C-alpha cells in the first residue's frame, strides 16, 4: 500500500483563497464569499483564508469564525462567556416592536473596517511536499488545526485540509 504524500493531497496555492494582511474584515468576507475550493471534482466553500505580507510570505490563516468574532461589538469582547450568554438569554414579548439595533449595527460596521491581521491566527505548523499522510495527520492532531501549509524548497506551494486527509484515510480504510 502506497501512502499519499502532502503534495499529492494539497490544494495548490493559486487555487486557494488568500488576501494581504491589510485587507479589512469586510474585504476578507467578500473574498471568502466569492471563493470555492474545488478538489477531486467537489466544490466547497473555504473555511479558511490565507493571509500574506507584501513579499508574498504566509503570515497566518483566518477562519470564518475568526472574522465573525472580529465583528463582535466591543462591549462584548472583554466579558466572560457566561456573562455574554446571560446578555442574550432574555424572553422578549412578541407584542413589543422590534428592538432598536441601529447603535449595535453601527458598531459592527465600524469593526468590519479593522484589518484582517487583527483576527488572523499565526501558522502553528507546516509540512513538506514529500511528507507522508501520517506526518500530516500528526501535525494536524498535535497542533489542533484543520489546515496545513505545504512547503517545497522552503516556499508555500499549497495547503492540505483535514477534508482531503479524511477522504484519503476513508479510501484506504473503508472498503
C-alpha positions in Angstrom: 0.0 0.0 0.0 1.4 3.4 -1.1 0.6 6.2 1.3 0.0 9.6 -0.3 2.2 12.5 0.4 1.2 16.0 1.3 1.9 17.3 -2.2 -0.5 14.8 -3.7 -3.3 15.8 -1.4 -2.7 19.6 -1.3 -4.7 22.3 -3.0 -2.2 24.5 -5.0 -1.7 27.9 -3.5 -3.1 29.7 -6.6 -6.4 27.8 -6.2 -6.9 28.7 -2.5 -8.4 32.0 -1.3 -5.9 34.4 0.1 -5.7 38.1 1.0 -3.0 40.6 2.1 -2.9 41.3 5.9 -4.1 44.9 5.4 -7.4 43.9 3.9 -10.4 44.8 6.1 -12.7 42.2 7.6 -15.3 43.4 5.2 -13.0 42.8 2.2 -11.9 39.4 3.6 -15.5 38.4 3.9 -16.2 39.5 0.4 -13.3 37.3 -1.0 -14.4 34.3 1.1 -18.0 34.6 0.0 -16.9 34.5 -3.7 -14.4 31.7 -3.3 -14.9 28.0 -3.9 -12.3 25.3 -3.4 -12.5 22.5 -5.9 -10.7 19.3 -5.2 -11.3 15.9 -6.9 -14.4 17.4 -8.7 -16.0 18.5 -5.5 -16.6 22.2 -4.7 -16.6 23.5 -1.1 -16.7 27.0 0.3 -13.5 27.6 2.1 -13.4 27.5 5.9 -10.0 29.3 6.0 -8.3 32.1 4.2 -4.6 32.5 3.9 -3.0 35.9 4.9 0.2 37.1 3.2 2.5 40.1 3.5 3.9 42.3 0.8 6.7 39.8 0.0 4.1 37.0 -0.6 5.2 35.3 2.7 2.5 33.5 4.6 1.7 35.2 7.9 -1.3 33.2 9.1 -4.8 32.0 8.5 -8.3 33.3 9.2 -11.4 31.1 9.8 -14.9 32.3 9.2 -15.4 32.2 12.9 -12.4 34.5 13.5 -13.9 37.1 11.2 -17.2 36.8 13.0 -15.5 37.1 16.3 -13.7 40.2 15.0 -17.1 41.8 14.2 -18.4 41.4 17.8 -19.3 44.6 19.4 -16.5 46.0 21.5 -18.5 45.9 24.8 -18.7 42.0 24.5 -15.1 41.3 23.8 -13.9 41.7 27.4 -16.7 39.7 29.0 -16.5 36.0 30.1 -18.6 33.6 28.0 -21.1 33.0 30.9 -21.7 36.7 31.2 -22.1 37.1 27.4 -24.7 34.3 27.3 -26.8 35.9 30.0 -27.0 39.1 28.0 -28.9 37.3 25.2 -30.9 34.9 27.4 -33.9 37.2 27.6 -37.5 36.5 26.9 -39.0 39.2 24.6 -42.7 39.9 24.5 -43.7 39.3 20.8 -46.1 42.2 21.1 -43.3 44.6 21.5 -41.9 46.4 18.5 -38.6 45.5 17.0 -35.7 46.1 19.5 -33.6 49.0 18.2 -30.4 47.7 16.8 -29.0 50.8 15.0 -26.3 51.5 17.5 -25.3 47.9 17.7 -25.2 47.6 13.8 -23.1 50.8 13.6 -20.5 49.2 15.9 -20.4 46.1 13.8 -19.9 48.2 10.6 -17.1 50.0 12.3 -15.4 46.8 13.4 -15.7 45.5 9.8 -13.1 48.1 8.8 -10.4 46.5 11.1 -7.5 44.8 9.3 -7.8 41.0 8.9 -4.4 40.8 10.6 -6.2 41.7 13.9 -8.0 38.4 13.9 -5.6 36.1 12.0 -4.0 33.0 13.6 -0.3 32.6 13.2 0.9 29.5 11.3 1.5 26.8 14.0 2.9 24.1 11.8 3.8 23.2 8.2 4.5 20.0 6.3 6.9 19.4 3.5 5.6 18.5 0.0 7.2 15.0 0.4 5.8 14.2 3.9 3.6 11.2 4.1 -0.1 11.4 5.2 1.0 10.0 8.7 3.1 13.2 9.3 0.2 15.4 8.1 -2.2 13.7 10.5 0.3 14.0 13.3 0.8 17.8 12.8 -3.0 18.4 12.5 -3.8 16.5 15.6 -0.8 17.6 17.6 -1.5 21.3 16.8 -5.3 21.1 16.8 -5.5 22.6 13.3 -7.5 21.8 10.2 -5.3 23.3 7.5 -1.6 22.9 7.0 0.6 24.9 4.6 2.7 22.7 2.3 6.3 23.7 1.7 8.5 22.9 -1.2 12.1 24.2 -1.1 11.0 26.3 1.9 8.2 28.1 0.0 4.5 27.7 0.5 3.1 25.8 -2.6 -0.3 24.8 -1.3 -2.4 23.7 1.6 -3.8 20.4 2.8 -7.1 20.3 4.8 -8.5 17.7 7.1 -11.1 17.1 4.4 -8.5 15.7 1.9 -6.8 13.8 4.7 -10.0 12.3 5.9 -11.1 11.3 2.3 -7.8 9.6 1.7 -7.9 7.7 5.0 -11.5 6.7 4.3 -10.4 5.5 0.8 -7.8 3.3 2.5 -9.8 2.0 5.4 -13.4 1.8 4.4 -14.0 -0.9 1.8 
